[in-house]
Amino acid sequence: MQLLHDVDLTPFNTFGLKAAARDFAVLENESDLPDLVKLPAFDRHTVLWLGGGSNILLMQDYDGLVVHMQNKGIRELFRSDSLVYIEAQAGEVWHDFVLKTLDMGLCGLENLSLIPGTVGASPVQNIGAYGVEVKDIIHSVRCFDLDTLSFVELSNADCCFSYRESLFKQQGKGRYVIVSVVFALKEHFTANVRYGDLAAVLAEKCAGRAATAKDVSEAVCSIRASKLPDPKVLGNVGSFFKNPIVDHETAHRLLARYPDMPHYPQADGSVKLAAGWLIDQCRLKGYGIGGAAVHDKQALVLVNKHHASAQDVHRLAQHICRTVQQTFGVVLHAEPNWLPASFSL
């Protein structure tokens, strides 16, 4: 494994913030991990495990080791009760993996099409879209445990999944290096089109015929492409804010004032709101600070419009949070990880 120094990280983060890594290594095989952790440059408390760079905001140069996860491979493990268990290595590009499973005649991931990032990042954030969360499809996660310096298999329950949260962001943060994920996919397709405008787009696409998993994937891609800019053209990290979850009383109060407000009741009685709608109602689409701006087609997305600095992004995010809280009394939280964390909102 080659250790590089003073590596430009601009190509490795989808927002395109300029930063450099003091030390940089590429991990192509999980078997290299025991040797990697013995390197003098390795510090488990500061090492940055980097996938697609779609969920980080590099606020300054990284004074430590960055490990770019590039281990690849997809294989079928076994079949049981109409489920097919597929293992994907952490370095696989998420959308490419979704398309591969569809080509294999499997379903379950179609609603999660075109989400940026890698397979290894998907359990960390418990990625979700159009009524589906990846926790509902993950069977287990294989990790390298930095406490014991051994490989372990964590079950779905072990991962402590919740909305945009997991063991890997909470008590297991800094301990587990995800090397692969096993997904339980279905052989028989049942469409999940209850969320957003997916049903309408799918109905128009299929024109009366029965929809397939590939149809759903293509519809999701079409919707996302119409709203979300390509990071290769306009730097962004996808959805910048989590959809806030409020108590029933708060939701009832807001609905009395805004009866058309999108809202999604949760099993525990709380209500999930649409962060993009809240931001849009504050008339912040297109609003910018320095080189950073709110996307003019989707208020949930912040973009690197013109050589944005880290400070531009931070100031813009703070302004959005203040405005939404003043208007609705709702607190927004950012989805991407701020590095260093001292910049978080």
C-alpha positions as CSV (number, residue, x, y, z in Angstrom):
1,M,0.0,0.0,0.0
2,Q,1.5,3.3,-1.1
3,L,1.3,6.3,1.3
4,L,1.0,9.7,-0.5
5,H,1.4,13.1,1.0
6,D,-0.2,16.6,0.5
7,V,-2.9,15.1,-1.8
8,D,-5.5,17.5,-3.3
9,L,-8.9,16.3,-2.0
10,T,-11.0,18.6,-4.3
11,P,-11.8,15.7,-6.7
12,F,-12.7,13.4,-3.8
13,N,-15.6,15.5,-2.4
14,T,-18.7,16.2,-4.5
15,F,-19.2,19.7,-3.2
16,G,-15.9,20.6,-4.6
17,L,-14.4,22.4,-1.6
18,K,-10.7,22.9,-1.9
19,A,-8.7,21.0,0.7
20,A,-5.6,18.8,0.9
21,A,-4.8,15.7,3.0
22,R,-1.5,15.4,4.9
23,D,-1.4,11.7,4.2
24,F,-3.4,9.6,1.7
25,A,-3.8,5.9,0.9
26,V,-6.0,3.8,-1.3
27,L,-7.5,0.6,0.1
28,E,-8.3,-1.9,-2.6
29,N,-8.5,-5.1,-0.5
30,E,-9.8,-5.6,3.0
31,S,-6.8,-7.9,3.7
32,D,-4.6,-4.8,3.8
33,L,-6.4,-3.3,6.8
34,P,-4.3,-5.1,9.5
35,D,-1.1,-3.6,7.9
36,L,-2.7,-0.2,7.3
37,V,-3.4,0.3,11.0
38,K,0.3,-0.4,11.8
39,L,1.5,2.5,9.7
40,P,3.0,5.4,11.7
41,A,0.6,7.8,9.9
42,F,-2.5,5.9,11.2
43,D,-4.4,7.3,14.1
44,R,-7.9,5.7,14.6
45,H,-9.1,8.9,16.2
46,T,-8.3,11.1,13.2
47,V,-8.3,8.8,10.2
48,L,-10.9,9.7,7.5
49,W,-12.4,6.7,5.7
50,L,-13.5,8.2,2.4
51,G,-15.9,6.7,0.0
52,G,-17.6,8.8,-2.7
53,G,-17.2,12.1,-0.8
54,S,-20.9,12.9,-1.2
55,N,-21.6,13.2,2.5
56,I,-18.8,15.4,3.7
57,L,-17.9,19.1,3.9
58,L,-14.2,19.6,4.0
59,M,-13.9,22.9,5.8
60,Q,-10.1,23.0,5.8
61,D,-7.1,21.0,5.0
62,Y,-7.1,17.5,6.6
63,D,-4.3,17.2,9.1
64,G,-4.2,13.4,9.1
65,L,-4.6,10.3,7.1
66,V,-7.3,9.9,4.5
67,V,-8.1,6.3,3.3
68,H,-10.0,6.1,0.0
69,M,-12.1,2.9,0.0
70,Q,-11.7,1.3,-3.4
71,N,-12.4,-2.4,-2.7
72,K,-14.7,-3.7,-5.4
73,G,-16.8,-6.9,-5.9
74,I,-20.4,-8.1,-6.0
75,R,-21.4,-11.7,-5.4
76,E,-24.5,-13.8,-4.6
77,L,-24.2,-15.6,-1.3
78,F,-27.3,-17.7,-1.1
79,R,-31.1,-17.8,-1.6
80,S,-33.8,-18.5,1.0
81,D,-37.6,-17.9,1.2
82,S,-37.7,-15.9,-2.1
83,L,-34.9,-13.7,-0.9
84,V,-31.5,-13.4,-2.6
85,Y,-28.5,-12.4,-0.4
86,I,-26.0,-10.3,-2.3
87,E,-22.7,-9.1,-0.8
88,A,-21.2,-5.9,-2.2
89,Q,-17.8,-4.5,-1.2
90,A,-17.7,-1.0,0.4
91,G,-15.9,0.7,-2.5
92,E,-18.7,-0.1,-5.0
93,V,-20.5,2.9,-6.4
94,W,-24.0,2.8,-5.0
95,H,-26.0,3.6,-8.1
96,D,-23.9,1.1,-10.2
97,F,-24.6,-1.5,-7.6
98,V,-28.4,-0.8,-7.7
99,L,-28.4,-1.1,-11.5
100,K,-26.4,-4.4,-11.3
101,T,-29.0,-5.9,-8.9
102,L,-31.8,-4.9,-11.3
103,D,-29.9,-6.5,-14.2
104,M,-29.8,-9.7,-12.0
105,G,-33.6,-9.6,-11.9
106,L,-33.7,-8.6,-8.2
107,C,-35.7,-5.9,-6.6
108,G,-35.7,-3.9,-3.4
109,L,-33.2,-1.1,-4.1
110,E,-35.0,0.6,-7.1
111,N,-36.4,3.5,-5.0
112,L,-32.8,4.2,-3.9
113,S,-31.5,4.8,-7.5
114,L,-29.1,7.6,-8.3
115,I,-28.2,8.3,-4.7
116,P,-24.6,9.5,-4.7
117,G,-21.9,7.7,-2.7
118,T,-20.7,4.2,-2.2
119,V,-22.1,0.9,-0.8
120,G,-19.9,1.3,2.4
121,A,-21.5,4.6,3.2
122,S,-25.1,3.4,2.8
123,P,-25.5,1.9,6.3
124,V,-23.7,4.8,8.0
125,Q,-26.3,7.3,7.0
126,N,-29.1,4.8,6.6
127,I,-29.8,6.3,3.2
128,G,-33.4,6.6,2.1
129,A,-35.6,8.0,-0.7
130,Y,-39.2,7.7,-1.9
131,G,-40.5,5.8,1.1
132,V,-37.6,3.3,1.4
133,E,-34.7,3.2,3.8
134,V,-31.7,0.9,3.2
135,K,-32.1,-0.5,6.7
136,D,-35.1,-2.4,5.4
137,I,-32.9,-4.3,2.9
138,I,-29.6,-4.7,4.8
139,H,-29.1,-8.2,6.2
140,S,-25.6,-7.6,7.8
141,V,-22.5,-5.5,7.6
142,R,-19.0,-6.8,7.6
143,C,-16.5,-4.6,9.5
144,F,-12.9,-4.4,10.7
145,D,-13.1,-3.7,14.4
146,L,-10.4,-1.3,15.5
147,D,-10.9,-2.3,19.1
148,T,-10.0,-6.0,18.5
149,L,-8.2,-5.6,15.2
150,S,-10.4,-8.4,13.8
151,F,-13.2,-8.7,11.2
152,V,-16.7,-9.0,12.6
153,E,-20.2,-9.5,11.1
154,L,-22.9,-7.1,12.5
155,S,-26.5,-8.1,12.1
156,N,-29.2,-5.6,11.0
157,A,-30.3,-5.3,14.7
158,D,-26.6,-4.7,15.8
159,C,-26.5,-1.7,13.5
160,C,-29.1,0.2,15.6
161,F,-30.7,1.9,12.5
162,S,-33.0,4.8,12.8
163,Y,-33.9,7.8,10.5
164,R,-30.5,8.8,9.0
165,E,-28.7,7.3,11.9
166,S,-26.9,4.1,12.8
167,L,-24.4,2.5,15.1
168,F,-21.7,3.8,12.8
169,K,-22.6,7.5,13.5
170,Q,-23.2,7.0,17.2
171,Q,-21.6,4.6,19.7
172,G,-19.7,2.7,17.0
173,K,-18.2,5.8,15.4
174,G,-14.4,5.5,15.1
175,R,-14.5,1.8,15.9
176,Y,-15.9,0.0,12.9
177,V,-14.5,0.2,9.3
178,I,-17.2,-1.1,6.9
179,V,-15.7,-3.4,4.3
180,S,-18.8,-5.0,2.8
181,V,-22.6,-5.1,3.1
182,V,-25.0,-8.0,2.6
183,F,-28.4,-7.1,1.2
184,A,-31.6,-9.3,1.2
185,L,-33.2,-8.7,-2.1
186,K,-36.5,-10.0,-3.5
187,E,-37.1,-12.1,-6.6
188,H,-40.7,-11.0,-6.9
189,F,-41.4,-7.3,-7.4
190,T,-44.0,-5.2,-5.5
191,A,-44.0,-1.5,-6.3
192,N,-43.6,1.0,-3.5
193,V,-44.8,4.3,-5.0
194,R,-46.6,5.9,-2.1
195,Y,-44.1,8.7,-1.6
196,G,-43.9,12.1,-3.5
197,D,-44.7,12.3,-7.1
198,L,-43.3,8.8,-8.0
199,A,-46.7,7.2,-8.7
200,A,-47.7,9.9,-11.2
201,V,-44.4,9.8,-13.1
202,L,-44.5,6.0,-13.1
203,A,-48.1,5.9,-14.4
204,E,-47.2,8.2,-17.3
205,K,-44.1,6.2,-18.1
206,C,-45.9,2.8,-18.1
207,A,-49.1,4.0,-19.8
208,G,-51.4,1.3,-18.4
209,R,-49.0,-1.7,-18.3
210,A,-47.7,-3.2,-15.1
211,A,-44.6,-1.5,-13.8
212,T,-41.3,-3.3,-13.3
213,A,-38.5,-2.6,-10.8
214,K,-36.5,-1.1,-13.6
215,D,-39.4,1.2,-14.4
216,V,-39.4,2.4,-10.9
217,S,-35.7,2.9,-11.0
218,E,-35.9,4.9,-14.2
219,A,-38.8,7.0,-12.8
220,V,-36.8,7.8,-9.7
221,C,-33.8,8.7,-11.8
222,S,-35.9,11.0,-14.0
223,I,-37.4,12.8,-10.9
224,R,-34.0,13.2,-9.2
225,A,-32.3,14.4,-12.4
226,S,-35.0,17.0,-12.9
227,K,-34.5,18.4,-9.4
228,L,-30.9,17.6,-8.4
229,P,-27.8,18.9,-10.2
230,D,-25.1,16.6,-11.3
231,P,-22.2,17.0,-8.8
232,K,-19.8,16.8,-11.8
233,V,-21.4,20.0,-13.2
234,L,-22.5,21.8,-10.1
235,G,-20.9,20.7,-6.8
236,N,-23.3,19.5,-4.1
237,V,-23.9,16.8,-1.5
238,G,-27.5,16.0,-2.5
239,S,-30.0,16.7,0.2
240,F,-28.3,19.1,2.6
241,F,-30.8,18.9,5.4
242,K,-32.6,16.1,7.1
243,N,-36.4,16.1,7.0
244,P,-37.3,17.3,10.5
245,I,-39.4,15.1,12.8
246,V,-41.7,17.1,15.2
247,D,-44.2,16.1,17.8
248,H,-47.9,15.8,17.0
249,E,-48.8,19.1,18.7
250,T,-46.2,21.1,16.6
251,A,-47.4,19.5,13.4
252,H,-51.1,20.2,14.3
253,R,-50.2,23.9,15.0
254,L,-48.4,24.2,11.7
255,L,-51.1,22.5,9.7
256,A,-53.6,24.9,11.0
257,R,-51.6,27.7,9.5
258,Y,-50.3,25.8,6.4
259,P,-53.0,23.2,5.5
260,D,-51.1,22.3,2.3
261,M,-47.8,21.5,4.2
262,P,-46.4,18.1,3.2
263,H,-46.4,15.9,6.3
264,Y,-45.8,12.2,7.0
265,P,-47.2,10.7,10.3
266,Q,-44.8,8.3,12.0
267,A,-45.5,5.1,13.9
268,D,-44.7,6.7,17.3
269,G,-47.1,9.6,16.8
270,S,-44.5,12.1,15.6
271,V,-44.7,13.7,12.2
272,K,-42.0,14.1,9.6
273,L,-42.0,17.4,7.6
274,A,-40.4,18.2,4.3
275,A,-37.3,20.3,4.8
276,G,-37.3,21.4,1.2
277,W,-40.8,22.7,1.5
278,L,-40.0,24.7,4.6
279,I,-37.0,26.3,3.0
280,D,-39.0,27.0,-0.2
281,Q,-41.7,28.8,1.8
282,C,-39.0,31.1,3.2
283,R,-38.3,32.1,-0.4
284,L,-34.7,31.0,-0.3
285,K,-34.5,29.2,-3.6
286,G,-31.6,30.7,-5.5
287,Y,-30.4,32.7,-2.4
288,G,-26.6,32.8,-2.2
289,I,-23.8,33.8,0.0
290,G,-20.4,34.1,-1.8
291,G,-20.0,31.2,-4.1
292,A,-22.6,29.0,-2.3
293,A,-26.3,29.0,-3.1
294,V,-29.6,27.3,-2.6
295,H,-30.4,25.4,-5.8
296,D,-33.0,27.2,-7.9
297,K,-34.9,24.0,-8.7
298,Q,-34.7,22.2,-5.3
299,A,-34.5,24.1,-2.0
300,L,-33.2,21.1,-0.2
301,V,-29.9,21.3,-2.1
302,L,-27.0,23.7,-1.6
303,V,-24.7,24.1,-4.6
304,N,-21.1,25.3,-5.2
305,K,-22.1,27.9,-7.7
306,H,-18.8,29.7,-8.1
307,H,-15.7,28.5,-6.3
308,A,-17.5,28.5,-2.9
309,S,-15.3,28.7,0.2
310,A,-16.0,26.6,3.3
311,Q,-17.1,29.8,5.0
312,D,-19.6,30.5,2.3
313,V,-21.3,27.1,2.8
314,H,-21.3,27.5,6.6
315,R,-22.8,31.0,6.5
316,L,-25.5,30.0,4.0
317,A,-26.5,26.9,6.0
318,Q,-26.7,28.9,9.2
319,H,-28.8,31.5,7.5
320,I,-31.3,28.9,6.2
321,C,-31.5,27.3,9.7
322,R,-32.2,30.6,11.4
323,T,-34.8,31.6,8.8
324,V,-36.7,28.4,9.0
325,Q,-36.7,28.4,12.8
326,Q,-37.9,32.0,13.0
327,T,-40.6,31.3,10.5
328,F,-41.9,27.9,11.6
329,G,-40.3,27.2,14.9
330,V,-38.7,24.1,13.4
331,V,-35.0,23.2,13.8
332,L,-33.1,21.8,10.8
333,H,-30.1,19.6,11.0
334,A,-27.6,19.1,8.2
335,E,-27.2,15.6,6.6
336,P,-23.5,15.8,5.6
337,N,-20.6,15.6,8.1
338,W,-18.7,18.7,8.7
339,L,-14.9,18.2,8.9
340,P,-13.9,19.3,11.4
341,A,-17.0,18.9,13.4
342,S,-16.5,22.3,15.1
343,F,-18.1,23.8,12.0
344,S,-21.4,22.0,12.5
345,L,-24.6,24.0,12.8
